[in-house]
Amino acid sequence: MDSLQALRLGIEAVRFLLRPIEEELRFLGDPWLDLPENIPSGLGGKNDSRFRKVVESEMDRVSRENGDDPDALRATERMSLESRRARLLAALK
């Protein structure tokens, strides 16, 4: 097990332990149990790709329902990540 796997397993364990009391948990007045869900992986390239596509498709649908353009949201997020990466690499020089 590598450190990333350990982190993912730890988050999953916290979610499991807090699920029974999630309605009681609040952070700044909002529901607190907003831990990222894992997308199943390790089931073979074709299955892993299928799971990712299903999640992405559903995210796009929800974005459209909220009046957003999912392609524009992805482009904005990509630019933000590229900017952060550039700043990090510059700081490491």
Disulfide bonds with the S-S distance in Angstrom:
none
